[in-house]
Amino acid sequence: MVLTTTEYKHIQLDERQVPFIAGTTMKVIELVTSIKAYGWSPEELHINYPHVSMSKIYSALAYYWDYKEELDAEIERIKQWAQQVRREAGESPITKKLRAQGLLK
């Protein structure tokens, strides 16, 4: 993977210009979705991702806030894609079986 440095000390862009946290395989967007999904503070992010230092977390958050509109649009695009794939896949065999047994509504 070819990485490009940014003005953010701990953020690098891959060849597709996707921002990653330096020294990890974690995308900035992955950190942000943890905040959106769970409401985690930076300290809680560090507890759940101990391999990411607090300085890297804050750098990723600074990057997010500076590029919020673009990253939020990407999060929404991914969400729409996942919903479409889920609809196209239909109900899984195990879900059908559990529903038939009355274990799911």
Biopython code that builds the backbone (N, CA, C, O; Angstrom):
import numpy as np
from Bio.PDB.StructureBuilder import StructureBuilder

atoms = [
    (1, "MET", "N", (0.849, -1.166, 0.000)),
    (1, "MET", "CA", (0.000, 0.000, 0.000)),
    (1, "MET", "C", (0.902, 1.238, 0.000)),
    (1, "MET", "O", (1.829, 1.338, 0.804)),
    (2, "VAL", "N", (0.628, 2.158, -0.889)),
    (2, "VAL", "CA", (1.363, 3.410, -0.964)),
    (2, "VAL", "C", (0.628, 4.436, -0.113)),
    (2, "VAL", "O", (-0.563, 4.678, -0.311)),
    (3, "LEU", "N", (1.341, 5.040, 0.838)),
    (3, "LEU", "CA", (0.728, 6.019, 1.720)),
    (3, "LEU", "C", (1.317, 7.397, 1.474)),
    (3, "LEU", "O", (2.506, 7.535, 1.188)),
    (4, "THR", "N", (0.477, 8.411, 1.587)),
    (4, "THR", "CA", (0.889, 9.796, 1.448)),
    (4, "THR", "C", (0.690, 10.479, 2.793)),
    (4, "THR", "O", (-0.343, 10.300, 3.438)),
    (5, "THR", "N", (1.669, 11.256, 3.214)),
    (5, "THR", "CA", (1.517, 11.976, 4.476)),
    (5, "THR", "C", (0.550, 13.144, 4.291)),
    (5, "THR", "O", (0.315, 13.606, 3.174)),
    (6, "THR", "N", (0.003, 13.603, 5.394)),
    (6, "THR", "CA", (-0.910, 14.745, 5.389)),
    (6, "THR", "C", (-0.389, 15.758, 6.387)),
    (6, "THR", "O", (0.637, 15.534, 7.028)),
    (7, "GLU", "N", (-1.093, 16.876, 6.520)),
    (7, "GLU", "CA", (-0.697, 17.864, 7.523)),
    (7, "GLU", "C", (-1.065, 17.401, 8.933)),
    (7, "GLU", "O", (-0.702, 18.054, 9.911)),
    (8, "TYR", "N", (-1.772, 16.296, 9.044)),
    (8, "TYR", "CA", (-2.127, 15.708, 10.329)),
    (8, "TYR", "C", (-1.052, 14.682, 10.665)),
    (8, "TYR", "O", (-0.828, 13.734, 9.913)),
    (9, "LYS", "N", (-0.397, 14.879, 11.790)),
    (9, "LYS", "CA", (0.770, 14.083, 12.150)),
    (9, "LYS", "C", (0.542, 12.576, 12.043)),
    (9, "LYS", "O", (1.434, 11.848, 11.606)),
    (10, "HIS", "N", (-0.618, 12.108, 12.429)),
    (10, "HIS", "CA", (-0.868, 10.667, 12.503)),
    (10, "HIS", "C", (-1.834, 10.144, 11.444)),
    (10, "HIS", "O", (-2.365, 9.042, 11.581)),
    (11, "ILE", "N", (-2.063, 10.919, 10.398)),
    (11, "ILE", "CA", (-3.005, 10.499, 9.354)),
    (11, "ILE", "C", (-2.275, 10.399, 8.026)),
    (11, "ILE", "O", (-1.538, 11.304, 7.632)),
    (12, "GLN", "N", (-2.492, 9.283, 7.344)),
    (12, "GLN", "CA", (-1.921, 9.063, 6.018)),
    (12, "GLN", "C", (-3.044, 8.701, 5.064)),
    (12, "GLN", "O", (-4.065, 8.146, 5.471)),
    (13, "LEU", "N", (-2.849, 9.019, 3.789)),
    (13, "LEU", "CA", (-3.816, 8.680, 2.756)),
    (13, "LEU", "C", (-3.274, 7.531, 1.924)),
    (13, "LEU", "O", (-2.098, 7.522, 1.561)),
    (14, "ASP", "N", (-4.140, 6.552, 1.618)),
    (14, "ASP", "CA", (-3.690, 5.469, 0.752)),
    (14, "ASP", "C", (-3.796, 5.917, -0.704)),
    (14, "ASP", "O", (-4.100, 7.078, -0.977)),
    (15, "GLU", "N", (-3.547, 5.003, -1.631)),
    (15, "GLU", "CA", (-3.555, 5.364, -3.049)),
    (15, "GLU", "C", (-4.919, 5.818, -3.547)),
    (15, "GLU", "O", (-5.016, 6.479, -4.581)),
    (16, "ARG", "N", (-5.970, 5.468, -2.817)),
    (16, "ARG", "CA", (-7.325, 5.913, -3.181)),
    (16, "ARG", "C", (-7.740, 7.163, -2.408)),
    (16, "ARG", "O", (-8.890, 7.596, -2.476)),
    (17, "GLN", "N", (-6.772, 7.742, -1.663)),
    (17, "GLN", "CA", (-6.987, 8.947, -0.858)),
    (17, "GLN", "C", (-7.888, 8.700, 0.355)),
    (17, "GLN", "O", (-8.537, 9.620, 0.853)),
    (18, "VAL", "N", (-7.919, 7.452, 0.821)),
    (18, "VAL", "CA", (-8.662, 7.089, 2.026)),
    (18, "VAL", "C", (-7.755, 7.361, 3.225)),
    (18, "VAL", "O", (-6.633, 6.859, 3.275)),
    (19, "PRO", "N", (-8.234, 8.158, 4.200)),
    (19, "PRO", "CA", (-7.395, 8.462, 5.363)),
    (19, "PRO", "C", (-7.323, 7.303, 6.360)),
    (19, "PRO", "O", (-8.343, 6.772, 6.800)),
    (20, "PHE", "N", (-6.087, 6.930, 6.703)),
    (20, "PHE", "CA", (-5.790, 5.880, 7.674)),
    (20, "PHE", "C", (-5.046, 6.477, 8.849)),
    (20, "PHE", "O", (-4.371, 7.498, 8.713)),
    (21, "ILE", "N", (-5.168, 5.845, 9.997)),
    (21, "ILE", "CA", (-4.392, 6.231, 11.165)),
    (21, "ILE", "C", (-3.019, 5.588, 11.007)),
    (21, "ILE", "O", (-2.912, 4.370, 10.862)),
    (22, "ALA", "N", (-1.974, 6.401, 11.036)),
    (22, "ALA", "CA", (-0.606, 5.941, 10.799)),
    (22, "ALA", "C", (-0.242, 4.804, 11.752)),
    (22, "ALA", "O", (-0.581, 4.832, 12.935)),
    (23, "GLY", "N", (0.453, 3.808, 11.213)),
    (23, "GLY", "CA", (0.907, 2.681, 12.016)),
    (23, "GLY", "C", (-0.176, 1.671, 12.333)),
    (23, "GLY", "O", (0.056, 0.738, 13.103)),
    (24, "THR", "N", (-1.358, 1.840, 11.753)),
    (24, "THR", "CA", (-2.464, 0.904, 11.956)),
    (24, "THR", "C", (-3.090, 0.591, 10.601)),
    (24, "THR", "O", (-2.698, 1.152, 9.577)),
    (25, "THR", "N", (-4.050, -0.298, 10.610)),
    (25, "THR", "CA", (-4.845, -0.549, 9.406)),
    (25, "THR", "C", (-6.220, 0.091, 9.536)),
    (25, "THR", "O", (-7.109, -0.163, 8.724)),
    (26, "MET", "N", (-6.392, 0.928, 10.571)),
    (26, "MET", "CA", (-7.693, 1.531, 10.852)),
    (26, "MET", "C", (-7.905, 2.806, 10.041)),
    (26, "MET", "O", (-7.073, 3.714, 10.039)),
    (27, "LYS", "N", (-9.035, 2.844, 9.361)),
    (27, "LYS", "CA", (-9.431, 4.042, 8.635)),
    (27, "LYS", "C", (-10.012, 5.050, 9.626)),
    (27, "LYS", "O", (-10.587, 4.673, 10.647)),
    (28, "VAL", "N", (-9.856, 6.327, 9.312)),
    (28, "VAL", "CA", (-10.452, 7.381, 10.139)),
    (28, "VAL", "C", (-11.954, 7.160, 10.239)),
    (28, "VAL", "O", (-12.542, 7.353, 11.303)),
    (29, "ILE", "N", (-12.571, 6.760, 9.145)),
    (29, "ILE", "CA", (-14.016, 6.556, 9.115)),
    (29, "ILE", "C", (-14.458, 5.454, 10.079)),
    (29, "ILE", "O", (-15.562, 5.516, 10.621)),
    (30, "GLU", "N", (-13.610, 4.450, 10.298)),
    (30, "GLU", "CA", (-13.945, 3.376, 11.242)),
    (30, "GLU", "C", (-13.989, 3.907, 12.670)),
    (30, "GLU", "O", (-14.855, 3.523, 13.455)),
    (31, "LEU", "N", (-13.062, 4.783, 12.999)),
    (31, "LEU", "CA", (-13.051, 5.382, 14.330)),
    (31, "LEU", "C", (-14.302, 6.239, 14.527)),
    (31, "LEU", "O", (-14.942, 6.195, 15.577)),
    (32, "VAL", "N", (-14.635, 7.010, 13.509)),
    (32, "VAL", "CA", (-15.800, 7.898, 13.576)),
    (32, "VAL", "C", (-17.094, 7.104, 13.697)),
    (32, "VAL", "O", (-17.988, 7.505, 14.443)),
    (33, "THR", "N", (-17.215, 5.998, 12.989)),
    (33, "THR", "CA", (-18.449, 5.213, 13.083)),
    (33, "THR", "C", (-18.610, 4.605, 14.477)),
    (33, "THR", "O", (-19.734, 4.360, 14.915)),
    (34, "SER", "N", (-17.504, 4.361, 15.173)),
    (34, "SER", "CA", (-17.598, 3.884, 16.560)),
    (34, "SER", "C", (-18.197, 4.961, 17.458)),
    (34, "SER", "O", (-18.961, 4.662, 18.376)),
    (35, "ILE", "N", (-17.849, 6.199, 17.190)),
    (35, "ILE", "CA", (-18.436, 7.307, 17.955)),
    (35, "ILE", "C", (-19.918, 7.414, 17.644)),
    (35, "ILE", "O", (-20.741, 7.546, 18.549)),
    (36, "LYS", "N", (-20.258, 7.358, 16.357)),
    (36, "LYS", "CA", (-21.660, 7.489, 15.947)),
    (36, "LYS", "C", (-22.509, 6.323, 16.450)),
    (36, "LYS", "O", (-23.651, 6.522, 16.863)),
    (37, "ALA", "N", (-21.962, 5.119, 16.418)),
    (37, "ALA", "CA", (-22.727, 3.943, 16.818)),
    (37, "ALA", "C", (-22.860, 3.799, 18.327)),
    (37, "ALA", "O", (-23.926, 3.441, 18.828)),
    (38, "TYR", "N", (-21.785, 4.077, 19.050)),
    (38, "TYR", "CA", (-21.764, 3.801, 20.483)),
    (38, "TYR", "C", (-21.682, 5.044, 21.366)),
    (38, "TYR", "O", (-21.832, 4.950, 22.584)),
    (39, "GLY", "N", (-21.444, 6.206, 20.761)),
    (39, "GLY", "CA", (-21.324, 7.433, 21.538)),
    (39, "GLY", "C", (-20.054, 7.486, 22.372)),
    (39, "GLY", "O", (-20.013, 8.160, 23.401)),
    (40, "TRP", "N", (-19.012, 6.776, 21.932)),
    (40, "TRP", "CA", (-17.781, 6.695, 22.710)),
    (40, "TRP", "C", (-17.019, 8.004, 22.721)),
    (40, "TRP", "O", (-16.959, 8.708, 21.712)),
    (41, "SER", "N", (-16.444, 8.323, 23.851)),
    (41, "SER", "CA", (-15.537, 9.462, 24.004)),
    (41, "SER", "C", (-14.164, 9.047, 23.470)),
    (41, "SER", "O", (-13.941, 7.865, 23.208)),
    (42, "PRO", "N", (-13.240, 9.999, 23.304)),
    (42, "PRO", "CA", (-11.885, 9.607, 22.884)),
    (42, "PRO", "C", (-11.252, 8.588, 23.839)),
    (42, "PRO", "O", (-10.556, 7.672, 23.400)),
    (43, "GLU", "N", (-11.494, 8.747, 25.137)),
    (43, "GLU", "CA", (-10.940, 7.804, 26.105)),
    (43, "GLU", "C", (-11.538, 6.412, 25.921)),
    (43, "GLU", "O", (-10.833, 5.409, 26.028)),
    (44, "GLU", "N", (-12.838, 6.354, 25.646)),
    (44, "GLU", "CA", (-13.488, 5.057, 25.412)),
    (44, "GLU", "C", (-13.007, 4.423, 24.101)),
    (44, "GLU", "O", (-12.898, 3.201, 24.002)),
    (45, "LEU", "N", (-12.725, 5.255, 23.105)),
    (45, "LEU", "CA", (-12.142, 4.736, 21.867)),
    (45, "LEU", "C", (-10.810, 4.059, 22.172)),
    (45, "LEU", "O", (-10.525, 2.971, 21.671)),
    (46, "HIS", "N", (-10.005, 4.713, 22.996)),
    (46, "HIS", "CA", (-8.691, 4.163, 23.342)),
    (46, "HIS", "C", (-8.825, 2.854, 24.132)),
    (46, "HIS", "O", (-8.041, 1.926, 23.932)),
    (47, "ILE", "N", (-9.799, 2.783, 25.011)),
    (47, "ILE", "CA", (-10.032, 1.544, 25.766)),
    (47, "ILE", "C", (-10.399, 0.406, 24.811)),
    (47, "ILE", "O", (-9.936, -0.724, 24.971)),
    (48, "ASN", "N", (-11.233, 0.717, 23.819)),
    (48, "ASN", "CA", (-11.684, -0.306, 22.883)),
    (48, "ASN", "C", (-10.703, -0.579, 21.749)),
    (48, "ASN", "O", (-10.738, -1.643, 21.131)),
    (49, "TYR", "N", (-9.838, 0.376, 21.483)),
    (49, "TYR", "CA", (-8.788, 0.225, 20.470)),
    (49, "TYR", "C", (-7.453, 0.593, 21.112)),
    (49, "TYR", "O", (-6.863, 1.618, 20.769)),
    (50, "PRO", "N", (-6.974, -0.231, 22.038)),
    (50, "PRO", "CA", (-5.764, 0.126, 22.790)),
    (50, "PRO", "C", (-4.513, 0.255, 21.927)),
    (50, "PRO", "O", (-3.524, 0.851, 22.354)),
    (51, "HIS", "N", (-4.549, -0.294, 20.734)),
    (51, "HIS", "CA", (-3.405, -0.169, 19.828)),
    (51, "HIS", "C", (-3.323, 1.214, 19.176)),
    (51, "HIS", "O", (-2.339, 1.527, 18.506)),
    (52, "VAL", "N", (-4.359, 2.042, 19.373)),
    (52, "VAL", "CA", (-4.375, 3.399, 18.820)),
    (52, "VAL", "C", (-4.156, 4.374, 19.971)),
    (52, "VAL", "O", (-4.971, 4.453, 20.891)),
    (53, "SER", "N", (-3.062, 5.109, 19.915)),
    (53, "SER", "CA", (-2.731, 6.045, 20.998)),
    (53, "SER", "C", (-3.724, 7.210, 21.033)),
    (53, "SER", "O", (-4.416, 7.488, 20.053)),
    (54, "MET", "N", (-3.776, 7.868, 22.159)),
    (54, "MET", "CA", (-4.671, 9.015, 22.305)),
    (54, "MET", "C", (-4.309, 10.111, 21.304)),
    (54, "MET", "O", (-5.201, 10.754, 20.751)),
    (55, "SER", "N", (-3.025, 10.333, 21.062)),
    (55, "SER", "CA", (-2.643, 11.372, 20.103)),
    (55, "SER", "C", (-3.128, 11.015, 18.697)),
    (55, "SER", "O", (-3.519, 11.900, 17.936)),
    (56, "LYS", "N", (-3.106, 9.738, 18.350)),
    (56, "LYS", "CA", (-3.604, 9.317, 17.044)),
    (56, "LYS", "C", (-5.116, 9.455, 16.969)),
    (56, "LYS", "O", (-5.660, 9.820, 15.927)),
    (57, "ILE", "N", (-5.792, 9.163, 18.067)),
    (57, "ILE", "CA", (-7.249, 9.320, 18.108)),
    (57, "ILE", "C", (-7.622, 10.777, 17.912)),
    (57, "ILE", "O", (-8.503, 11.090, 17.110)),
    (58, "TYR", "N", (-6.961, 11.675, 18.637)),
    (58, "TYR", "CA", (-7.275, 13.096, 18.501)),
    (58, "TYR", "C", (-6.905, 13.624, 17.114)),
    (58, "TYR", "O", (-7.600, 14.490, 16.583)),
    (59, "SER", "N", (-5.841, 13.125, 16.531)),
    (59, "SER", "CA", (-5.474, 13.527, 15.178)),
    (59, "SER", "C", (-6.551, 13.079, 14.188)),
    (59, "SER", "O", (-6.927, 13.831, 13.288)),
    (60, "ALA", "N", (-7.040, 11.854, 14.360)),
    (60, "ALA", "CA", (-8.106, 11.339, 13.490)),
    (60, "ALA", "C", (-9.383, 12.152, 13.649)),
    (60, "ALA", "O", (-10.074, 12.430, 12.669)),
    (61, "LEU", "N", (-9.698, 12.533, 14.883)),
    (61, "LEU", "CA", (-10.897, 13.337, 15.114)),
    (61, "LEU", "C", (-10.749, 14.732, 14.511)),
    (61, "LEU", "O", (-11.710, 15.277, 13.968)),
    (62, "ALA", "N", (-9.562, 15.309, 14.602)),
    (62, "ALA", "CA", (-9.317, 16.618, 13.982)),
    (62, "ALA", "C", (-9.499, 16.510, 12.465)),
    (62, "ALA", "O", (-10.113, 17.374, 11.841)),
    (63, "TYR", "N", (-8.957, 15.439, 11.885)),
    (63, "TYR", "CA", (-9.114, 15.216, 10.447)),
    (63, "TYR", "C", (-10.597, 15.100, 10.104)),
    (63, "TYR", "O", (-11.070, 15.703, 9.140)),
    (64, "TYR", "N", (-11.315, 14.327, 10.892)),
    (64, "TYR", "CA", (-12.757, 14.157, 10.645)),
    (64, "TYR", "C", (-13.467, 15.506, 10.658)),
    (64, "TYR", "O", (-14.228, 15.801, 9.736)),
    (65, "TRP", "N", (-13.246, 16.317, 11.658)),
    (65, "TRP", "CA", (-13.962, 17.584, 11.753)),
    (65, "TRP", "C", (-13.594, 18.533, 10.616)),
    (65, "TRP", "O", (-14.420, 19.341, 10.193)),
    (66, "ASP", "N", (-12.380, 18.443, 10.126)),
    (66, "ASP", "CA", (-11.986, 19.284, 9.002)),
    (66, "ASP", "C", (-12.554, 18.783, 7.671)),
    (66, "ASP", "O", (-12.692, 19.559, 6.725)),
    (67, "TYR", "N", (-12.876, 17.517, 7.597)),
    (67, "TYR", "CA", (-13.411, 16.909, 6.369)),
    (67, "TYR", "C", (-14.760, 16.235, 6.630)),
    (67, "TYR", "O", (-15.119, 15.265, 5.963)),
    (68, "LYS", "N", (-15.489, 16.755, 7.594)),
    (68, "LYS", "CA", (-16.738, 16.158, 8.076)),
    (68, "LYS", "C", (-17.744, 15.889, 6.953)),
    (68, "LYS", "O", (-18.293, 14.791, 6.860)),
    (69, "GLU", "N", (-17.981, 16.871, 6.117)),
    (69, "GLU", "CA", (-18.990, 16.717, 5.069)),
    (69, "GLU", "C", (-18.652, 15.553, 4.133)),
    (69, "GLU", "O", (-19.524, 14.752, 3.794)),
    (70, "GLU", "N", (-17.393, 15.463, 3.721)),
    (70, "GLU", "CA", (-16.979, 14.393, 2.820)),
    (70, "GLU", "C", (-17.034, 13.023, 3.503)),
    (70, "GLU", "O", (-17.502, 12.048, 2.915)),
    (71, "LEU", "N", (-16.558, 12.958, 4.738)),
    (71, "LEU", "CA", (-16.557, 11.674, 5.437)),
    (71, "LEU", "C", (-17.971, 11.237, 5.813)),
    (71, "LEU", "O", (-18.289, 10.050, 5.740)),
    (72, "ASP", "N", (-18.826, 12.185, 6.216)),
    (72, "ASP", "CA", (-20.219, 11.828, 6.499)),
    (72, "ASP", "C", (-20.924, 11.328, 5.244)),
    (72, "ASP", "O", (-21.745, 10.414, 5.317)),
    (73, "ALA", "N", (-20.611, 11.920, 4.094)),
    (73, "ALA", "CA", (-21.195, 11.455, 2.832)),
    (73, "ALA", "C", (-20.734, 10.024, 2.532)),
    (73, "ALA", "O", (-21.516, 9.207, 2.044)),
    (74, "GLU", "N", (-19.472, 9.725, 2.822)),
    (74, "GLU", "CA", (-18.956, 8.362, 2.605)),
    (74, "GLU", "C", (-19.623, 7.375, 3.561)),
    (74, "GLU", "O", (-19.960, 6.260, 3.164)),
    (75, "ILE", "N", (-19.815, 7.777, 4.815)),
    (75, "ILE", "CA", (-20.515, 6.923, 5.784)),
    (75, "ILE", "C", (-21.928, 6.632, 5.290)),
    (75, "ILE", "O", (-22.385, 5.492, 5.368)),
    (76, "GLU", "N", (-22.615, 7.633, 4.789)),
    (76, "GLU", "CA", (-23.976, 7.456, 4.281)),
    (76, "GLU", "C", (-23.972, 6.545, 3.046)),
    (76, "GLU", "O", (-24.853, 5.697, 2.902)),
    (77, "ARG", "N", (-22.996, 6.714, 2.164)),
    (77, "ARG", "CA", (-22.896, 5.871, 0.972)),
    (77, "ARG", "C", (-22.707, 4.409, 1.364)),
    (77, "ARG", "O", (-23.338, 3.523, 0.786)),
    (78, "ILE", "N", (-21.847, 4.156, 2.337)),
    (78, "ILE", "CA", (-21.601, 2.793, 2.811)),
    (78, "ILE", "C", (-22.868, 2.217, 3.449)),
    (78, "ILE", "O", (-23.206, 1.052, 3.241)),
    (79, "LYS", "N", (-23.548, 3.037, 4.214)),
    (79, "LYS", "CA", (-24.794, 2.604, 4.870)),
    (79, "LYS", "C", (-25.845, 2.207, 3.826)),
    (79, "LYS", "O", (-26.504, 1.176, 3.964)),
    (80, "GLN", "N", (-25.996, 3.029, 2.788)),
    (80, "GLN", "CA", (-26.965, 2.737, 1.726)),
    (80, "GLN", "C", (-26.582, 1.458, 0.986)),
    (80, "GLN", "O", (-27.442, 0.637, 0.668)),
    (81, "TRP", "N", (-25.284, 1.292, 0.715)),
    (81, "TRP", "CA", (-24.812, 0.089, 0.039)),
    (81, "TRP", "C", (-25.115, -1.154, 0.882)),
    (81, "TRP", "O", (-25.585, -2.162, 0.353)),
    (82, "ALA", "N", (-24.847, -1.087, 2.184)),
    (82, "ALA", "CA", (-25.090, -2.229, 3.073)),
    (82, "ALA", "C", (-26.576, -2.578, 3.117)),
    (82, "ALA", "O", (-26.937, -3.755, 3.115)),
    (83, "GLN", "N", (-27.435, -1.567, 3.157)),
    (83, "GLN", "CA", (-28.877, -1.826, 3.161)),
    (83, "GLN", "C", (-29.318, -2.492, 1.861)),
    (83, "GLN", "O", (-30.150, -3.399, 1.872)),
    (84, "GLN", "N", (-28.757, -2.038, 0.743)),
    (84, "GLN", "CA", (-29.100, -2.623, -0.548)),
    (84, "GLN", "C", (-28.662, -4.084, -0.616)),
    (84, "GLN", "O", (-29.421, -4.944, -1.065)),
    (85, "VAL", "N", (-27.454, -4.358, -0.176)),
    (85, "VAL", "CA", (-26.930, -5.732, -0.194)),
    (85, "VAL", "C", (-27.794, -6.623, 0.701)),
    (85, "VAL", "O", (-28.101, -7.760, 0.343)),
    (86, "ARG", "N", (-28.184, -6.096, 1.873)),
    (86, "ARG", "CA", (-29.026, -6.853, 2.798)),
    (86, "ARG", "C", (-30.375, -7.196, 2.146)),
    (86, "ARG", "O", (-30.861, -8.321, 2.256)),
    (87, "ARG", "N", (-30.968, -6.205, 1.465)),
    (87, "ARG", "CA", (-32.255, -6.445, 0.791)),
    (87, "ARG", "C", (-32.098, -7.488, -0.308)),
    (87, "ARG", "O", (-32.919, -8.396, -0.438)),
    (88, "GLU", "N", (-31.034, -7.348, -1.096)),
    (88, "GLU", "CA", (-30.814, -8.280, -2.209)),
    (88, "GLU", "C", (-30.530, -9.690, -1.727)),
    (88, "GLU", "O", (-30.915, -10.655, -2.387)),
    (89, "ALA", "N", (-29.867, -9.827, -0.595)),
    (89, "ALA", "CA", (-29.525, -11.147, -0.056)),
    (89, "ALA", "C", (-30.755, -11.850, 0.505)),
    (89, "ALA", "O", (-30.827, -13.079, 0.508)),
    (90, "GLY", "N", (-31.706, -11.078, 0.972)),
    (90, "GLY", "CA", (-32.901, -11.678, 1.560)),
    (90, "GLY", "C", (-32.617, -12.279, 2.921)),
    (90, "GLY", "O", (-31.539, -12.104, 3.490)),
    (91, "GLU", "N", (-33.594, -12.979, 3.421)),
    (91, "GLU", "CA", (-33.486, -13.572, 4.744)),
    (91, "GLU", "C", (-32.588, -14.810, 4.703)),
    (91, "GLU", "O", (-32.694, -15.635, 3.795)),
    (92, "SER", "N", (-31.715, -14.927, 5.683)),
    (92, "SER", "CA", (-30.803, -16.077, 5.721)),
    (92, "SER", "C", (-31.572, -17.345, 6.114)),
    (92, "SER", "O", (-32.623, -17.265, 6.751)),
    (93, "PRO", "N", (-31.049, -18.507, 5.735)),
    (93, "PRO", "CA", (-31.704, -19.775, 6.100)),
    (93, "PRO", "C", (-31.859, -19.934, 7.616)),
    (93, "PRO", "O", (-32.882, -20.442, 8.076)),
    (94, "ILE", "N", (-30.872, -19.512, 8.390)),
    (94, "ILE", "CA", (-30.974, -19.665, 9.848)),
    (94, "ILE", "C", (-32.065, -18.750, 10.411)),
    (94, "ILE", "O", (-32.781, -19.130, 11.337)),
    (95, "THR", "N", (-32.189, -17.541, 9.848)),
    (95, "THR", "CA", (-33.245, -16.632, 10.290)),
    (95, "THR", "C", (-34.610, -17.226, 9.973)),
    (95, "THR", "O", (-35.519, -17.168, 10.801)),
    (96, "LYS", "N", (-34.761, -17.794, 8.786)),
    (96, "LYS", "CA", (-36.028, -18.437, 8.400)),
    (96, "LYS", "C", (-36.370, -19.574, 9.356)),
    (96, "LYS", "O", (-37.515, -19.710, 9.786)),
    (97, "LYS", "N", (-35.371, -20.386, 9.684)),
    (97, "LYS", "CA", (-35.584, -21.524, 10.579)),
    (97, "LYS", "C", (-35.999, -21.049, 11.973)),
    (97, "LYS", "O", (-36.939, -21.586, 12.560)),
    (98, "LEU", "N", (-35.301, -20.046, 12.499)),
    (98, "LEU", "CA", (-35.628, -19.518, 13.837)),
    (98, "LEU", "C", (-37.020, -18.879, 13.846)),
    (98, "LEU", "O", (-37.767, -19.011, 14.815)),
    (99, "ARG", "N", (-37.359, -18.181, 12.751)),
    (99, "ARG", "CA", (-38.683, -17.571, 12.657)),
    (99, "ARG", "C", (-39.770, -18.653, 12.625)),
    (99, "ARG", "O", (-40.809, -18.517, 13.270)),
    (100, "ALA", "N", (-39.520, -19.721, 11.873)),
    (100, "ALA", "CA", (-40.465, -20.834, 11.771)),
    (100, "ALA", "C", (-40.669, -21.516, 13.126)),
    (100, "ALA", "O", (-41.750, -22.028, 13.416)),
    (101, "GLN", "N", (-39.629, -21.515, 13.940)),
    (101, "GLN", "CA", (-39.714, -22.113, 15.279)),
    (101, "GLN", "C", (-40.296, -21.147, 16.308)),
    (101, "GLN", "O", (-40.431, -21.483, 17.484)),
    (102, "GLY", "N", (-40.637, -19.945, 15.849)),
    (102, "GLY", "CA", (-41.205, -18.946, 16.751)),
    (102, "GLY", "C", (-40.183, -18.276, 17.650)),
    (102, "GLY", "O", (-40.547, -17.617, 18.624)),
    (103, "LEU", "N", (-38.912, -18.439, 17.333)),
    (103, "LEU", "CA", (-37.866, -17.850, 18.165)),
    (103, "LEU", "C", (-37.518, -16.426, 17.741)),
    (103, "LEU", "O", (-36.831, -15.708, 18.468)),
    (104, "LEU", "N", (-37.993, -16.019, 16.561)),
    (104, "LEU", "CA", (-37.838, -14.641, 16.069)),
    (104, "LEU", "C", (-39.175, -14.127, 15.618)),
    (104, "LEU", "O", (-40.035, -14.892, 15.183)),
    (105, "LYS", "N", (-39.346, -12.848, 15.720)),
    (105, "LYS", "CA", (-40.583, -12.243, 15.211)),
    (105, "LYS", "C", (-40.372, -11.685, 13.847)),
    (105, "LYS", "O", (-41.300, -11.135, 13.255)),
]
sb = StructureBuilder()
sb.init_structure("model")
sb.init_model(0)
sb.init_chain("A")
sb.init_seg("    ")
for serial, (resi, resn, name, xyz) in enumerate(atoms, 1):
    if name == "N":
        sb.init_residue(resn, " ", resi, " ")
    sb.init_atom(name, np.array(xyz, "f"), 0.0, 1.0, " ", f" {name:<3s}", serial, name[0])
structure = sb.get_structure()
